[in-house]
Amino acid sequence: MLRLVLVCLFYKFPHDSQPQPLHFLSPSFVPLEAVLFDVDGTLCDSDPLHYYAFREMLQEINFNDGVPITEEFFVKNIAGKHNEDIALLLFPNDLQRGLKFMDDKEAMFRRLASEQLKPVNGIYKLKKWVEDHGLKRAAVTNAPRANAELMISLLGLSDFFDAVILGDDCERAKPHPEPYLKALEALNVSKDHTFVCEDSVSGIKAGVAAGMPVIGLTTRNPEHLLMEAKPTLIIKDYEDPKLWTALEELDKQEAAVKPAA
Ligand SMILES: *[C@@H]1O[C@H](CO)[C@@H](O)[C@H](O)[C@H]1NC(C)=O
C-alpha cells in the first residue's frame, strides 16, 4: 500500500510544479563558450531611472489626463521593450510624436544615469568568473545605441564585451530571438554552449526562443512574472548563492569531460 502511494507520488511529480532540472547542467552543455548579457536591469539597476523619466515626462504632456503612470503599468507595458513598440503603445495614432517623445525621454534618462546609475550586485564577481574561464561575452539590448554605450562605459565594462548587439541593428527586437542569434553569430559560438542573463519577460523570451538557457534576475520584476517566460534559473542578483552553486556544478562537469592533462 505504502509502495503504491509512493509510486503515485513519483509518477505525479514531473507533471506538477517541480522545477525543471537546470538545462545548462546537462553534460552536453559543457564546455561553456560564452555568456550573453542584457543591459538595463541585468548589468545595472536602471529601471527606476527609466520609470522616473517616463512618469515625469508623460505627466508633463498630460498623458492619461495628467494621472501619473504606476510602476505596475511601467513593468507591464514598458520595461524591456523596444522604443518603437513603446511609442506605438503610448501614442497609437501618432507614431512620429511617439518617437520624438522617446528621444526626449532617452536624453533625460542619460542625464539621470550619468549621476545615479548603479551596477547590479555581484556583477564584477561574475565578470571575473567569465574572464577566468576565458569565455566570450556580448551585451544584447533593446536600448538605443547612445544609452547602451553610456551605461556600459559608466559601469567600466567597455573593454569587457567582445560585441554589443542593439535592437536597432536587428530587423526584429526582443522578444524576437534575432538579437540573441546575431550575438551568437558575432561571437562565433554555439547556442548549445552559451547562456543568457536577463531581467525582463521580453528578454527571457528572446533568449529562450534563441534556444539558450536563461538566468532571470529579479532586479525589479517579480519572480512570478519572469516565470511566464520560462527561465532556467531565477536569482536575485549575482551574489545569489543559487547562481554560484550552479556555476560550481558547471565547473565540475567541465572537469569531468576534460581529458586528463
Ligand atoms: C568559428 O568557430 C569554428 C569552431 O567552433 C572555427 O572552425 C571557425 O574558424 C570560426 N570562424 C571564425 C570566423 O572565427
The ligand as an SDF file (V2000), in Angstrom:
LIG
                    3D

 14 14  0  0  0  0  0  0  0  0999 V2000
   34.1910   29.7460  -35.7730 C   0  0  0  0  0  0  0  0  0  0  0  0
   34.4120   28.6630  -34.9020 O   0  0  0  0  0  0  0  0  0  0  0  0
   34.7750   27.4500  -35.5200 C   0  0  0  0  0  0  0  0  0  0  0  0
   34.9550   26.3860  -34.4420 C   0  0  0  0  0  0  0  0  0  0  0  0
   33.9440   26.4300  -33.4990 O   0  0  0  0  0  0  0  0  0  0  0  0
   36.0510   27.6240  -36.3200 C   0  0  0  0  0  0  0  0  0  0  0  0
   36.3380   26.4240  -37.0130 O   0  0  0  0  0  0  0  0  0  0  0  0
   35.8990   28.7690  -37.3000 C   0  0  0  0  0  0  0  0  0  0  0  0
   37.1380   29.0230  -37.9140 O   0  0  0  0  0  0  0  0  0  0  0  0
   35.4420   30.0410  -36.5800 C   0  0  0  0  0  0  0  0  0  0  0  0
   35.1740   31.0820  -37.5540 N   0  0  0  0  0  0  0  0  0  0  0  0
   35.6310   32.3120  -37.4140 C   0  0  0  0  0  0  0  0  0  0  0  0
   35.2410   33.2820  -38.4790 C   0  0  0  0  0  0  0  0  0  0  0  0
   36.3360   32.6430  -36.4720 O   0  0  0  0  0  0  0  0  0  0  0  0
  1  2  1  0
  1 10  1  0
  2  3  1  0
  3  4  1  0
  3  6  1  0
  4  5  1  0
  6  7  1  0
  6  8  1  0
  8  9  1  0
  8 10  1  0
 10 11  1  0
 11 12  1  0
 12 13  1  0
 12 14  2  0
M  END
$$$$
